[in-house]
Amino acid sequence: MRERTRPVNRWLVTATQIALGIAFLAGWELGVRAGKIDSFFFSSPSQIGATIGNWWHQGYIVKDVVITMWETVLGLIIGGIVGIVLGIVLASNRFLGAVFEPLLVLLNSIPRVTLVPLFILWFGFSLLSKVVSAVVLVLFVVFFATYAGIKDVDPTLVANVRVMGAKPIDIVRHVLVPSALTWIFASLRSAVGFALIGAVVAEYFGASAGVGYRIQYSEAQLNTSGVFGGLAILMVLVTFVDTFIRWVQRRVLVWKPVDL
């Protein structure tokens, strides 16, 4: 218990993470230079950096990142809102929950990435097909977390608030949603990666720009440096979005400590 409550030195954590990252990249680079790692299949950090730098000079990175981030953020916002609302409604109403939860479980069992070609067929090679692909991946992650968070609220607490004269909407606003916020934010942090996956896979199937398109183009050229370069850019984007969500979480959950 003491270990869980002891404050963490954030500077030490950051320094350790940087040191581990540098050690990993240095080992990778040395392995390639020593011939222990095949550069054709795994490239090298220096080659990947050179490829990213070349994309930057050609003006590809800004354009691709803006397109992919726009698709990802829209998918995350729309899928998050729909998932949260569905979770609250179905968890607050036993009848609706009993009717629709099994259906959502059934839909969740579908490998939704396989639906991307269908979305492209319906909506074309447009922004909408990429956003829809991201939404269907985000929605279920957020829904089930919200649903479980609402269900986890102590029934005695709800009953006490109801006895005090609270209306159903007041119970939702002041008891259920605040109690489930930890679950909701945790699901949103997980959903960032899913939103990005949906957008990138849709770009992979059909697009003329975007990080997913850049990865697909590099793969077609047997350019592993380009593939790893695109993946590196995606990891940076996820880090930025996750950092923003954690910042919002700290300010929304002001009444409870957040170990971030």
Steps between C-alpha positions, in 0.01 A plus 500: 500500500784736580652446155170596336465823695864610483541789250694423185792716393381607154844626398649161584225323304558722197878459518463122524266490201738711291796285601316180407397650166855609419638161602248319279571720196877479554485120525288485185739727309808310615335170413438617144850643457654179635296293257308321775170655389398493133444862394279392211238362737551723805676810363684705765419807712733716290338390175153550647597848619639583155173387337291711737728797434457450125122494542521821699700678231254383234206631703336163552504477880289805585238413237483133596491567875226763470282265292550197725456699822180660370356157420616361835371786714160502328471124543602524865257783580201353315563142613570617856182706527281225353663235721463709818136587429411139417679376812319746726157435348522120500659480846241738649201313356484130584248420226699669224820347632350150497374550144798663332811387691501149341465662157799727563701202627415320177602799287820536699597144403528607135859570389421860415819561305359266237212745452733774372473394132123509541513855637716603206245343266218691669670837551781496245860610554383795704555631851170342607614142435808554717302662781238224500778239514641674808157544661406131488825408674469766769129467574502152655811560711346810657150352526599189697723700735225757565240226540717313751583822685134595542409147608779508757345795687380402849119446482470622861645836400251530214211403731604759759516776241161395366350513851632855532279597208745490211348457154632232260691761300656632822611150597665457162671841510613508861548133593531256211713699254748638760542150644572354156738773382809296589373216282410741220840670491678164512297385200569823312874453545469148357272625225764742366693208354183344360397826334841529340484138385164559334622811318831347391348173379244694295784708351685177432209372289446821308640850536730746329649645820532424869743304714326173411540577131869583556553163672317314224700679231829418675399137534424482128850636433655243740622796704515379859640837613179664379283241674682545832504877447121504463462285811727735694285797398186315611652429842582868544144598406350253750731636769383857440129408507543280809684782678214737424242253634703456820514879537122521469458212745707677765280808476169316488574253780609769741347319800711186473872437448596386154817292482634601161 
